[in-house]
Amino acid sequence: MLFPPQVPRFEIAVADAKSERAQSRLLAVQALSRPPEGQREAACAALRPLVDDTEPAVRSIAIAALGELADVESLDAVLAHFDDPLGEVRELAVIAAGRIGGDRAIRALARALRDARPEMRFQAAESYAEASPDDAAERLSPMLGDSDAKVREHVLDALGALEDDSVADAIVAALADTTSAVRFAAAIALSRIGDARGARVLIDALEDRDRILSACEALAQLRATDAREPLAAIAKKILVPLVVKAGAAGALAALGDARGEAALREVLGAWRADGRSYAAELAGRHGVTALATELAALSEKPRGADPVVVARALVRLAPRSEIAARVIALLAKRDDEVGRTARGEEASESP
């Protein structure tokens, strides 16, 4: 029986980064991209030469990792790959530059916004917003007229991430774009700045299986009351993925509709586990204290739910729920990630 190659230990990976064998370097760069605590500089030092590796997969991972590690020393090498022969590597270089940041990166990204290659423009839009948020709205707004639909879509994503309502009117104009993906991106961007003018596009997207969860999240954020009945219709369906049912139920709960609580309870107690973690997260996020009993039961027997997600949900409910507070007090005694979450250490608010 054949087994896949194993990613080496960090110390071995540092040595294997210089191997003549491409497979060894590939495994090494994977290990180096996730250095143990206290080994960041050693990882960066080993990764820097791999930015120019002849093997595309190796240099791709090295560039991405140095971006994640925000290694300023590697910036010049990363910027050089804006002209890499492979589009995927060029895009990763743009992303890495945005994460490393600094004046040189910002200037390079500004040039990439005008690049003839669409993939450079659309990646540069989001990276520029990350590296230079103060002037990103002014720099990116004119790009909503770009000839490439994917560029317009990414620009809208970047503008939405800025959460700057000064660009709301420019985004609203994109609701009339000829491409549905651009119209949807505009509606999502508006929801992020609390502007409900894209709600109709979001409601229509509830019929699109690829966009339904994002639409539910955005409608919940907007507290879009016009979406109640379409959301309720999804939440009560039998032949629908439980994750989708949970998404619609969570949006209903955010709207104060009791049908949301009922549907979330159904997903939490379903025979299948898919959707259970998401339903738990949404119950916590939207403050559905009536589900504290169900979440308490999952903290003892997760039934496929992520115990950390359940703990986070209970933490959110604890200020208004005696049941949740009692369970959190017990979980806080554990010496693991669940316990740290219950104690408020290293807790994350993401699903």
HELIX and SHEET records of a PDB file:
HELIX    1   1 PHE A   10  ASP A   16  1                                   7    
HELIX    2   2 ALA A   22  LEU A   32  1                                  11    
HELIX    3   3 ARG A   40  LEU A   47  1                                   8    
HELIX    4   4 ARG A   48  ASP A   52  5                                   5    
HELIX    5   5 PRO A   56  GLU A   68  1                                  13    
HELIX    6   6 VAL A   72  SER A   74  5                                   3    
HELIX    7   7 LEU A   75  ALA A   80  1                                   6    
HELIX    8   8 HIS A   81  ASP A   83  5                                   3    
HELIX    9   9 GLY A   87  ILE A  100  1                                  14    
HELIX   10  10 ASP A  103  ALA A  112  1                                  10    
HELIX   11  11 PRO A  118  ALA A  131  1                                  14    
HELIX   12  12 PRO A  133  LEU A  140  1                                   8    
HELIX   13  13 SER A  141  GLY A  145  5                                   5    
HELIX   14  14 ALA A  149  LEU A  162  1                                  14    
HELIX   15  15 ASP A  165  VAL A  167  5                                   3    
HELIX   16  16 ALA A  168  ALA A  173  1                                   6    
HELIX   17  17 ALA A  174  ALA A  176  5                                   3    
HELIX   18  18 SER A  180  ARG A  192  1                                  13    
HELIX   19  19 ALA A  196  GLY A  198  5                                   3    
HELIX   20  20 ALA A  199  ASP A  204  1                                   6    
HELIX   21  21 ALA A  205  GLU A  207  5                                   3    
HELIX   22  22 ILE A  212  LEU A  222  1                                  11    
HELIX   23  23 THR A  225  ALA A  227  5                                   3    
HELIX   24  24 ARG A  228  ALA A  235  1                                   8    
HELIX   25  25 LEU A  242  ALA A  254  1                                  13    
HELIX   26  26 ALA A  258  LEU A  268  1                                  11    
HELIX   27  27 ARG A  276  ARG A  285  1                                  10    
HELIX   28  28 THR A  289  LEU A  291  5                                   3    
HELIX   29  29 ALA A  292  GLU A  300  1                                   9    
HELIX   30  30 PRO A  307  LEU A  317  1                                  11    
HELIX   31  31 ALA A  318  ARG A  320  5                                   3    
HELIX   32  32 GLU A  322  LEU A  331  1                                  10    
HELIX   33  33 GLU A  337  ALA A  342  1                                   6    
END                                                                             
